Each structure stands twice: as structure tokens, then as C-alpha cells.
């Protein structure tokens, strides 16, 4: 497996677009949460209010709220990583590197494995970055830094890892099916709308079936957290059902990707 990962990285490290997109992705992933408090201070200086609550007293960066808040925001930033995966995957067809790899003795299963290993590594690093930011910002701004508060609800971080992994696997699968970067990116952007339309067309008793669709299942892992500051009830934990659905999707997405590449003409 290390050999396959090295083969994939050898193609990426000399590719300028890879460095640009990966730099943009991690820069935004780091800078948006870190600059959030400064943004709140700027809003407060302009007289912005959150109802009757002092905007500077909203505990966005307090333990344990920070874990859900941070991962919810970060899941939107993973779209950049998804676009990166689409470009890298479709380039294998555009530049015929996949064909050359197969000629050189790499099987199609090896090709999929190398891509999955890269996606796994990118998802893990993303989760570790989020973990570091959460510990840093929480330690700075949270009035309570005892271990009990610090690691309460930290389960959102592995949930973010699982969410990122599945989203990137979905992006890879889409790119393998379409084989064109532009069209794949457009479909990646508009696909969530398809699920929304389907849900709106279903009668109420069965509209929950959409929760098993890929995008809905992925995003359900981390629920919208900010309603709590308007004294509304939220789901402040990761549902076991959503974890199971996402774990099932991992082999499904990899299997569809392999079946797609196994049936394609690489010439």
C-alpha cells in the first residue's frame, strides 16, 4: 500500500495545480475559524446585535460548543478538497497516466487503492487540523478548560473525518463516471439540489428516505448548531444511525468506483 501511495504522490508533487488547491484548502480551513473572533469583534464595533444578546458573549469558541460549531463550518470548506479530488482523478484520463500505469503493471484495483489511500490521508490531515484549531481556540477563549469540558462532544471531530472521507470518495466516484473535470465539478455542486428536489416531491410519511441518499447522509453527521444561541433545541451529538449509514457508504462508493474503472476503455 505504501508503494501505491508513493506512486500517486509522485504524480501530484510535481503538479502545480495540486499545490495551489491544497494550499487554498488548508489556508481557508485554518484562517476562517481563527479569524472568526475578530469578525465578531468587527460586527460588535458596527453595532450588530443577536436579538438582545451581546454578540461578544455568544460562546462560539467555548468548550464544548466549539467542536460542533467548528466541524459544521469546516464541512463546507471540504468542497474545495472535493474539487481537488475531481481534478486529480479526471487528469488521469486527460493525460492518459492511468493507461500508462496499467501498461507498466499497475492493476485497476491498485489504481483505485492508490486514490483511496490519498483520500484517506487527506481526510485524516483535515481532521487533525480541525482538532488542533479546536484545542487552540477553545483554550484561548473558553472560560472552562478542564479536561471534562475540553473533550466533551469531541466526537464531532471523528465524525468530520468520516464526513470528509465519504465526500471525497463520492467526488472520486463522480469523476470516474464522468471523466471530464468541468462537468464533474458542476454536478458535484448541483447534486445536493437534486436530493432537495426529490425530498420536496415525496409525501411526508416517506420523505425521510432521503436521509439515506449520499449527500444527505454525509451532511447529517454534523447538524446545524447555531440555533442553540437563539434558545432553540438542537441535536448536539452525532447520531449512531448516521455513523452506520456513512460506514456502509465507504465500501459502496469504493466498489462503484472500481466497477466503473474496471469497465472503462483506457485508450
LOKOLFI-871662 format. One record per residue (C-alpha): x, y, z; residue number from 1; residue in one letter. Coordinates in steps of 0.02 Angstrom, whole numbers, plus 50000, padded with zeros to 5 digits. Example, Ala and Ser with C-alpha at 12.3 -4.5 7.8 and 13.67 -1.06 7.14 Angstrom:
REM residues 2
+-------+-------+-------+-----+------+
:     u :     v :     w : pos : code :
+-------+-------+-------+-----+------+
: 50615 : 49775 : 50390 :   1 :    a :
: 50684 : 49947 : 50357 :   2 :    s :
+-------+-------+-------+-----+------+
//
This chain:
REM residues 267
+-------+-------+-------+-----+------+
:     u :     v :     w : pos : code :
+-------+-------+-------+-----+------+
: 50000 : 50000 : 50000 :   1 :    x :
: 50144 : 50118 : 50037 :   2 :    x :
: 50210 : 50086 : 49861 :   3 :    x :
: 50042 : 50132 : 49786 :   4 :    x :
: 50032 : 50291 : 49889 :   5 :    x :
: 50208 : 50339 : 49834 :   6 :    x :
: 50160 : 50313 : 49652 :   7 :    x :
: 50010 : 50428 : 49672 :   8 :    x :
: 50109 : 50559 : 49767 :   9 :    x :
: 50246 : 50557 : 49636 :  10 :    x :
: 50119 : 50617 : 49508 :  11 :    x :
: 50049 : 50750 : 49625 :  12 :    x :
: 50206 : 50830 : 49695 :  13 :    x :
: 50259 : 50897 : 49525 :  14 :    x :
: 50084 : 50960 : 49482 :  15 :    x :
: 50068 : 51147 : 49516 :  16 :    x :
: 49877 : 51147 : 49524 :  17 :    x :
: 49886 : 51020 : 49664 :  18 :    x :
: 49992 : 51136 : 49771 :  19 :    x :
: 49882 : 51285 : 49732 :  20 :    x :
: 49719 : 51198 : 49778 :  21 :    x :
: 49788 : 51107 : 49929 :  22 :    x :
: 49861 : 51272 : 49990 :  23 :    x :
: 49695 : 51361 : 49966 :  24 :    x :
: 49601 : 51221 : 50054 :  25 :    x :
: 49707 : 51215 : 50211 :  26 :    x :
: 49728 : 51404 : 50217 :  27 :    x :
: 49539 : 51429 : 50219 :  28 :    x :
: 49516 : 51282 : 50339 :  29 :    x :
: 49635 : 51367 : 50461 :  30 :    x :
: 49602 : 51552 : 50433 :  31 :    x :
: 49412 : 51555 : 50439 :  32 :    x :
: 49397 : 51481 : 50616 :  33 :    x :
: 49546 : 51580 : 50681 :  34 :    x :
: 49481 : 51744 : 50611 :  35 :    x :
: 49304 : 51712 : 50672 :  36 :    x :
: 49327 : 51802 : 50838 :  37 :    x :
: 49400 : 51953 : 50750 :  38 :    x :
: 49247 : 51953 : 50637 :  39 :    x :
: 49133 : 51952 : 50789 :  40 :    x :
: 49231 : 52098 : 50862 :  41 :    x :
: 49210 : 52193 : 50699 :  42 :    x :
: 49022 : 52159 : 50700 :  43 :    x :
: 49010 : 52218 : 50879 :  44 :    x :
: 49104 : 52379 : 50835 :  45 :    x :
: 48974 : 52410 : 50699 :  46 :    x :
: 48832 : 52390 : 50824 :  47 :    x :
: 48773 : 52219 : 50763 :  48 :    x :
: 48659 : 52126 : 50884 :  49 :    x :
: 48597 : 51948 : 50902 :  50 :    x :
: 48425 : 51985 : 50967 :  51 :    x :
: 48452 : 52054 : 51142 :  52 :    x :
: 48612 : 51954 : 51166 :  53 :    x :
: 48782 : 52038 : 51167 :  54 :    x :
: 48864 : 51966 : 51012 :  55 :    x :
: 49031 : 51955 : 51103 :  56 :    x :
: 48953 : 51843 : 51235 :  57 :    x :
: 48897 : 51709 : 51113 :  58 :    x :
: 49006 : 51559 : 51163 :  59 :    x :
: 49054 : 51504 : 50987 :  60 :    x :
: 49230 : 51461 : 51042 :  61 :    x :
: 49191 : 51391 : 51213 :  62 :    x :
: 49211 : 51208 : 51257 :  63 :    x :
: 49116 : 51101 : 51220 :  64 :    x :
: 49015 : 51200 : 51091 :  65 :    x :
: 49169 : 51234 : 50985 :  66 :    x :
: 49179 : 51056 : 50918 :  67 :    x :
: 49008 : 51057 : 50835 :  68 :    x :
: 49025 : 51239 : 50780 :  69 :    x :
: 49196 : 51211 : 50704 :  70 :    x :
: 49157 : 51049 : 50613 :  71 :    x :
: 48993 : 51120 : 50545 :  72 :    x :
: 49085 : 51266 : 50465 :  73 :    x :
: 49229 : 51156 : 50407 :  74 :    x :
: 49115 : 51036 : 50313 :  75 :    x :
: 49075 : 51173 : 50187 :  76 :    x :
: 49260 : 51204 : 50158 :  77 :    x :
: 49286 : 51022 : 50108 :  78 :    x :
: 49203 : 51067 : 49943 :  79 :    x :
: 49374 : 51135 : 49891 :  80 :    x :
: 49452 : 50966 : 49931 :  81 :    x :
: 49314 : 50881 : 49831 :  82 :    x :
: 49354 : 50990 : 49679 :  83 :    x :
: 49538 : 50946 : 49701 :  84 :    x :
: 49497 : 50759 : 49700 :  85 :    x :
: 49391 : 50781 : 49544 :  86 :    x :
: 49531 : 50871 : 49452 :  87 :    x :
: 49664 : 50746 : 49504 :  88 :    x :
: 49555 : 50599 : 49455 :  89 :    x :
: 49499 : 50665 : 49285 :  90 :    x :
: 49679 : 50714 : 49245 :  91 :    x :
: 49721 : 50529 : 49247 :  92 :    x :
: 49613 : 50513 : 49090 :  93 :    x :
: 49658 : 50681 : 49012 :  94 :    x :
: 49845 : 50647 : 49022 :  95 :    x :
: 49824 : 50458 : 49000 :  96 :    x :
: 49929 : 50423 : 49155 :  97 :    x :
: 49809 : 50287 : 49209 :  98 :    x :
: 49835 : 50199 : 49043 :  99 :    x :
: 50023 : 50211 : 49064 : 100 :    x :
: 50012 : 50146 : 49243 : 101 :    x :
: 49914 : 49994 : 49183 : 102 :    x :
: 50040 : 49963 : 49044 : 103 :    x :
: 50179 : 49972 : 49175 : 104 :    x :
: 50094 : 49835 : 49276 : 105 :    x :
: 49978 : 49929 : 49394 : 106 :    x :
: 49808 : 49845 : 49403 : 107 :    x :
: 49646 : 49943 : 49403 : 108 :    x :
: 49617 : 49887 : 49582 : 109 :    x :
: 49789 : 49959 : 49625 : 110 :    x :
: 49740 : 50123 : 49543 : 111 :    x :
: 49582 : 50136 : 49648 : 112 :    x :
: 49679 : 50087 : 49804 : 113 :    x :
: 49807 : 50225 : 49774 : 114 :    x :
: 49669 : 50354 : 49757 : 115 :    x :
: 49579 : 50291 : 49913 : 116 :    x :
: 49742 : 50300 : 50012 : 117 :    x :
: 49768 : 50480 : 49958 : 118 :    x :
: 49589 : 50524 : 50004 : 119 :    x :
: 49608 : 50435 : 50171 : 120 :    x :
: 49767 : 50533 : 50208 : 121 :    x :
: 49689 : 50700 : 50157 : 122 :    x :
: 49536 : 50666 : 50265 : 123 :    x :
: 49644 : 50620 : 50415 : 124 :    x :
: 49754 : 50775 : 50399 : 125 :    x :
: 49597 : 50883 : 50383 : 126 :    x :
: 49525 : 50809 : 50543 : 127 :    x :
: 49690 : 50835 : 50635 : 128 :    x :
: 49694 : 51017 : 50580 : 129 :    x :
: 49517 : 51042 : 50645 : 130 :    x :
: 49565 : 50956 : 50808 : 131 :    x :
: 49716 : 51071 : 50829 : 132 :    x :
: 49615 : 51228 : 50790 : 133 :    x :
: 49479 : 51175 : 50912 : 134 :    x :
: 49603 : 51144 : 51053 : 135 :    x :
: 49694 : 51307 : 51017 : 136 :    x :
: 49543 : 51422 : 51001 : 137 :    x :
: 49449 : 51337 : 51142 : 138 :    x :
: 49598 : 51355 : 51258 : 139 :    x :
: 49612 : 51540 : 51217 : 140 :    x :
: 49429 : 51590 : 51228 : 141 :    x :
: 49342 : 51462 : 51336 : 142 :    x :
: 49322 : 51509 : 51520 : 143 :    x :
: 49324 : 51324 : 51566 : 144 :    x :
: 49472 : 51222 : 51508 : 145 :    x :
: 49456 : 51072 : 51620 : 146 :    x :
: 49476 : 50905 : 51532 : 147 :    x :
: 49292 : 50865 : 51558 : 148 :    x :
: 49237 : 51017 : 51458 : 149 :    x :
: 49380 : 51014 : 51335 : 150 :    x :
: 49343 : 50840 : 51267 : 151 :    x :
: 49154 : 50838 : 51289 : 152 :    x :
: 49073 : 50820 : 51116 : 153 :    x :
: 49243 : 50794 : 51035 : 154 :    x :
: 49157 : 50652 : 50941 : 155 :    x :
: 49116 : 50782 : 50809 : 156 :    x :
: 49299 : 50776 : 50753 : 157 :    x :
: 49298 : 50591 : 50701 : 158 :    x :
: 49125 : 50625 : 50628 : 159 :    x :
: 49205 : 50763 : 50524 : 160 :    x :
: 49339 : 50639 : 50467 : 161 :    x :
: 49205 : 50515 : 50413 : 162 :    x :
: 49107 : 50653 : 50327 : 163 :    x :
: 49261 : 50715 : 50233 : 164 :    x :
: 49312 : 50538 : 50184 : 165 :    x :
: 49142 : 50498 : 50110 : 166 :    x :
: 49125 : 50665 : 50021 : 167 :    x :
: 49295 : 50643 : 49939 : 168 :    x :
: 49255 : 50462 : 49893 : 169 :    x :
: 49093 : 50525 : 49816 : 170 :    x :
: 49191 : 50657 : 49720 : 171 :    x :
: 49311 : 50524 : 49655 : 172 :    x :
: 49169 : 50411 : 49602 : 173 :    x :
: 49083 : 50553 : 49510 : 174 :    x :
: 49246 : 50598 : 49420 : 175 :    x :
: 49274 : 50417 : 49368 : 176 :    x :
: 49098 : 50405 : 49296 : 177 :    x :
: 49103 : 50571 : 49203 : 178 :    x :
: 49290 : 50579 : 49159 : 179 :    x :
: 49276 : 50767 : 49125 : 180 :    x :
: 49333 : 50890 : 49258 : 181 :    x :
: 49216 : 51034 : 49215 : 182 :    x :
: 49058 : 50930 : 49205 : 183 :    x :
: 49105 : 50830 : 49360 : 184 :    x :
: 49130 : 50989 : 49462 : 185 :    x :
: 48964 : 51061 : 49403 : 186 :    x :
: 48874 : 50900 : 49451 : 187 :    x :
: 48963 : 50899 : 49618 : 188 :    x :
: 48898 : 51074 : 49652 : 189 :    x :
: 48718 : 51047 : 49594 : 190 :    x :
: 48693 : 50867 : 49652 : 191 :    x :
: 48631 : 50920 : 49826 : 192 :    x :
: 48491 : 51015 : 49739 : 193 :    x :
: 48432 : 50851 : 49661 : 194 :    x :
: 48410 : 50774 : 49832 : 195 :    x :
: 48318 : 50928 : 49894 : 196 :    x :
: 48200 : 50921 : 49744 : 197 :    x :
: 48169 : 50735 : 49771 : 198 :    x :
: 48130 : 50765 : 49954 : 199 :    x :
: 48008 : 50904 : 49911 : 200 :    x :
: 47916 : 50787 : 49791 : 201 :    x :
: 47897 : 50645 : 49916 : 202 :    x :
: 47746 : 50635 : 50033 : 203 :    x :
: 47782 : 50669 : 50216 : 204 :    x :
: 47773 : 50489 : 50277 : 205 :    x :
: 47917 : 50434 : 50163 : 206 :    x :
: 48020 : 50592 : 50140 : 207 :    x :
: 48143 : 50528 : 50271 : 208 :    x :
: 48207 : 50404 : 50141 : 209 :    x :
: 48312 : 50549 : 50076 : 210 :    x :
: 48415 : 50535 : 50237 : 211 :    x :
: 48493 : 50381 : 50157 : 212 :    x :
: 48546 : 50473 : 50000 : 213 :    x :
: 48734 : 50510 : 49989 : 214 :    x :
: 48738 : 50699 : 50015 : 215 :    x :
: 48603 : 50700 : 50148 : 216 :    x :
: 48685 : 50556 : 50241 : 217 :    x :
: 48854 : 50642 : 50238 : 218 :    x :
: 48793 : 50812 : 50297 : 219 :    x :
: 48680 : 50737 : 50431 : 220 :    x :
: 48833 : 50688 : 50532 : 221 :    x :
: 48853 : 50866 : 50597 : 222 :    x :
: 48689 : 50956 : 50625 : 223 :    x :
: 48664 : 51146 : 50617 : 224 :    x :
: 48725 : 51207 : 50789 : 225 :    x :
: 48694 : 51393 : 50796 : 226 :    x :
: 48508 : 51384 : 50837 : 227 :    x :
: 48559 : 51347 : 51016 : 228 :    x :
: 48607 : 51529 : 51037 : 229 :    x :
: 48428 : 51578 : 50995 : 230 :    x :
: 48372 : 51459 : 51134 : 231 :    x :
: 48310 : 51329 : 51011 : 232 :    x :
: 48333 : 51143 : 51035 : 233 :    x :
: 48466 : 51062 : 50927 : 234 :    x :
: 48545 : 50891 : 50908 : 235 :    x :
: 48712 : 50913 : 50996 : 236 :    x :
: 48782 : 50739 : 50966 : 237 :    x :
: 48822 : 50625 : 50821 : 238 :    x :
: 48682 : 50502 : 50789 : 239 :    x :
: 48733 : 50318 : 50784 : 240 :    x :
: 48614 : 50292 : 50637 : 241 :    x :
: 48708 : 50423 : 50534 : 242 :    x :
: 48876 : 50344 : 50577 : 243 :    x :
: 48815 : 50173 : 50521 : 244 :    x :
: 48745 : 50242 : 50357 : 245 :    x :
: 48911 : 50328 : 50319 : 246 :    x :
: 49012 : 50174 : 50363 : 247 :    x :
: 48906 : 50074 : 50241 : 248 :    x :
: 48936 : 50204 : 50106 : 249 :    x :
: 49126 : 50183 : 50113 : 250 :    x :
: 49131 : 50010 : 50030 : 251 :    x :
: 48985 : 50058 : 49917 : 252 :    x :
: 49074 : 50211 : 49847 : 253 :    x :
: 49239 : 50119 : 49829 : 254 :    x :
: 49150 : 49971 : 49747 : 255 :    x :
: 49059 : 50081 : 49622 : 256 :    x :
: 49222 : 50170 : 49582 : 257 :    x :
: 49312 : 50006 : 49550 : 258 :    x :
: 49170 : 49935 : 49445 : 259 :    x :
: 49169 : 50096 : 49343 : 260 :    x :
: 49355 : 50094 : 49308 : 261 :    x :
: 49354 : 49906 : 49275 : 262 :    x :
: 49229 : 49928 : 49135 : 263 :    x :
: 49308 : 50082 : 49055 : 264 :    x :
: 49414 : 50081 : 48899 : 265 :    x :
: 49576 : 50168 : 48949 : 266 :    x :
: 49637 : 50201 : 48773 : 267 :    x :
+-------+-------+-------+-----+------+
//
